[in-house]
Amino acid sequence: MLQTPVTKSLLNSRGLTIAEILIALAINAVIVLAVVTLVSNTMLSGKTSENRQELATDFGLLQNYFARTIPNAGGMSIPTSAAFWVENNCDQKNPTTIFKKCKESDRLTIASSDEGPTCTVTAFNTTTGAATFNSVVNAGVSTCCMTVRPLYRNQVLFINGFDYKQYWVGGADTTACTATLSAGPMAANDNVNDSTYNWAGAMVVPIHIDAFYLDTENSTFNRYVYTDLSEGPNDGKVQVLADRVFDFQVALGFDFLPADGVVVDETSANDEWLYNHVNDSLTAAPFVYQSDSIPGLPKNSLRMIAVGWVIGAPGGGSSSGATQASVLNGPVRSRPGFVLQAGVAKLGARSVYVFD
């Protein structure tokens, strides 16, 4: 028994009564409880500080990664809207692919230019989808541009003004300077879906494509590098960027209400951010998509990308921090035994100037 001055005095005296002994034991219990509580609170306080520091470090690493990735996307006259494709609540994706089920998280696919000369479409067969490209003079010899500008990953973006379409190049014939085309991984983001569209005269920009997504089975935030059209689980193109990630959400910032260099965020369905509110939809006002020649939301008014995560650190319990968190228009996430924290980074696209 912990002996305090009170209990020593009582024990050293003669003729202790039962009542006195009980009082001494009660006082001793109070002192022991206070000591245990103090030690416990000190440990919890230290654990809370450790959790917060760990979460802040993890979020900082993700933010720094995308602070380089977002501004470097696009390039070579690629429209900003063609460089970013967001699948909001991407559960509709085929679950047999590497992406599996998103469980209400988002997926962000980014196209970036392989810096160098571009090609031009000189003829386009709207029936077969075959394209003929231009020739260039290389070392005094007329050569197919695909020879001078190799398509390392067979991914290209056709651009004609504000119209664009993403293709996978197959069956390239550098002698005839022709190639057959099929829909690429970002084809769902095309703003031209007319199969009879004639791309003659269009610029051809070689690109590389990366997809960022949450592996909900392993709670890892991953990067998927496309080198072909497959999305199989054994292609070896997956890079784990962070673990203990429990949600990933993306929002798009447009400057159109009005176009004043400020992307207004009111966390509502009526501001200039798409997917920062649960009621946001491309099929609802003010984000009803219309072509660039019609008043409404031109896709070329995309200015900013917001990326948000819910990350966690081992812990849990009310003394260690929040055990539930949500970000942007995502659901409330919880994870037993983990302290969760949400964070958002807003980043400007390449060569786009906004004040906020």
GIVENRA-V471283 format. One record per residue. N is the residue number from 1. PSI is psi in degrees with one decimal (NA if undefined). Layout:
BEGIN
N&PSI + N&PSI
END
This chain:
BEGIN
1&135.6 + 2&122.4 + 3&119.8 + 4&167.9 + 5&-33.2 + 6&-47.8 + 7&-36.0 + 8&-43.3 + 9&-42.0 + 10&-37.5 + 11&-30.6 + 12&-15.6 + 13&161.3 + 14&148.1 + 15&41.3 + 16&135.3 + 17&165.8 + 18&-39.4 + 19&-41.3 + 20&-39.6 + 21&-43.7 + 22&-40.2 + 23&-41.8 + 24&-44.1 + 25&-38.8 + 26&-42.9 + 27&-42.3 + 28&-41.5 + 29&-40.0 + 30&-43.2 + 31&-44.4 + 32&-43.0 + 33&-39.5 + 34&-41.0 + 35&-45.2 + 36&-42.5 + 37&-41.2 + 38&-46.2 + 39&-42.8 + 40&-45.8 + 41&-36.6 + 42&-41.8 + 43&-43.1 + 44&-38.4 + 45&-41.5 + 46&-40.2 + 47&-40.8 + 48&-44.8 + 49&-40.1 + 50&-43.3 + 51&-46.2 + 52&-39.5 + 53&-40.3 + 54&-42.6 + 55&-41.5 + 56&-38.4 + 57&-45.6 + 58&-44.7 + 59&-39.1 + 60&-37.8 + 61&-42.9 + 62&-43.0 + 63&-43.2 + 64&-37.1 + 65&-46.3 + 66&-20.1 + 67&-21.5 + 68&-37.1 + 69&-48.0 + 70&-52.2 + 71&-20.7 + 72&-2.8 + 73&158.7 + 74&-132.9 + 75&166.8 + 76&46.9 + 77&15.4 + 78&123.5 + 79&143.3 + 80&-40.3 + 81&-22.7 + 82&-18.3 + 83&-19.2 + 84&129.2 + 85&120.2 + 86&125.1 + 87&99.3 + 88&126.4 + 89&71.3 + 90&31.0 + 91&-19.3 + 92&-8.8 + 93&146.5 + 94&115.5 + 95&-5.8 + 96&-7.7 + 97&179.6 + 98&-26.0 + 99&-24.2 + 100&-150.8 + 101&135.1 + 102&-18.9 + 103&53.1 + 104&7.3 + 105&174.4 + 106&168.0 + 107&135.4 + 108&119.8 + 109&132.0 + 110&133.9 + 111&131.7 + 112&143.7 + 113&137.9 + 114&101.7 + 115&136.3 + 116&-176.2 + 117&150.1 + 118&164.7 + 119&172.2 + 120&139.9 + 121&120.3 + 122&-24.6 + 123&146.0 + 124&126.6 + 125&108.7 + 126&-13.6 + 127&-47.0 + 128&-17.1 + 129&15.9 + 130&143.3 + 131&146.4 + 132&133.7 + 133&167.5 + 134&161.4 + 135&151.8 + 136&158.5 + 137&117.7 + 138&116.6 + 139&38.7 + 140&4.4 + 141&135.4 + 142&120.0 + 143&146.0 + 144&135.5 + 145&-25.6 + 146&-18.4 + 147&-42.0 + 148&-33.3 + 149&78.2 + 150&142.2 + 151&85.6 + 152&-39.0 + 153&8.2 + 154&20.6 + 155&131.0 + 156&159.8 + 157&123.0 + 158&129.1 + 159&126.3 + 160&94.0 + 161&-124.5 + 162&-1.7 + 163&139.1 + 164&153.8 + 165&137.1 + 166&126.7 + 167&153.5 + 168&128.0 + 169&123.5 + 170&160.8 + 171&39.5 + 172&133.6 + 173&101.7 + 174&-15.2 + 175&-49.5 + 176&-11.0 + 177&46.0 + 178&163.4 + 179&148.1 + 180&149.0 + 181&148.2 + 182&163.2 + 183&133.4 + 184&179.1 + 185&-26.6 + 186&17.7 + 187&-30.1 + 188&-14.5 + 189&-0.7 + 190&144.2 + 191&7.6 + 192&114.0 + 193&8.7 + 194&114.9 + 195&-16.3 + 196&3.6 + 197&129.0 + 198&115.4 + 199&12.2 + 200&130.5 + 201&-8.1 + 202&150.9 + 203&140.3 + 204&113.4 + 205&116.4 + 206&135.0 + 207&164.9 + 208&148.2 + 209&130.8 + 210&140.6 + 211&137.2 + 212&128.7 + 213&165.8 + 214&123.4 + 215&99.2 + 216&-15.6 + 217&-34.1 + 218&0.7 + 219&42.7 + 220&146.8 + 221&120.4 + 222&158.1 + 223&131.2 + 224&122.5 + 225&117.5 + 226&122.4 + 227&-6.9 + 228&-163.7 + 229&-5.1 + 230&156.7 + 231&39.0 + 232&157.0 + 233&-9.9 + 234&23.3 + 235&-10.7 + 236&30.2 + 237&12.3 + 238&131.2 + 239&120.4 + 240&119.3 + 241&-30.8 + 242&149.5 + 243&177.0 + 244&42.2 + 245&129.9 + 246&-4.6 + 247&151.8 + 248&122.8 + 249&148.9 + 250&139.3 + 251&151.3 + 252&131.6 + 253&121.9 + 254&150.1 + 255&91.5 + 256&1.0 + 257&62.4 + 258&-176.6 + 259&91.6 + 260&12.9 + 261&4.0 + 262&125.4 + 263&103.2 + 264&128.5 + 265&106.8 + 266&11.6 + 267&47.2 + 268&171.4 + 269&1.7 + 270&10.5 + 271&-164.9 + 272&11.9 + 273&131.2 + 274&127.8 + 275&19.6 + 276&2.1 + 277&147.3 + 278&-22.2 + 279&3.0 + 280&140.0 + 281&144.4 + 282&-19.1 + 283&6.4 + 284&154.6 + 285&146.1 + 286&13.9 + 287&24.2 + 288&118.3 + 289&132.2 + 290&160.6 + 291&164.5 + 292&-18.2 + 293&-2.4 + 294&135.4 + 295&141.9 + 296&-131.2 + 297&93.7 + 298&134.7 + 299&-21.2 + 300&6.3 + 301&7.8 + 302&128.3 + 303&-35.1 + 304&157.3 + 305&131.7 + 306&127.2 + 307&132.9 + 308&146.2 + 309&153.1 + 310&116.6 + 311&162.4 + 312&157.7 + 313&144.9 + 314&136.4 + 315&-117.8 + 316&165.5 + 317&150.8 + 318&-24.1 + 319&-13.7 + 320&-5.2 + 321&-175.6 + 322&138.7 + 323&3.6 + 324&147.5 + 325&155.1 + 326&159.3 + 327&139.2 + 328&-126.9 + 329&19.7 + 330&168.1 + 331&168.1 + 332&125.0 + 333&146.0 + 334&152.2 + 335&111.1 + 336&134.2 + 337&5.5 + 338&144.7 + 339&126.0 + 340&147.3 + 341&139.2 + 342&147.5 + 343&148.3 + 344&138.6 + 345&126.5 + 346&127.2 + 347&141.2 + 348&144.5 + 349&170.4 + 350&136.8 + 351&28.3 + 352&127.3 + 353&119.8 + 354&156.4 + 355&-21.2 + 356&NA
END
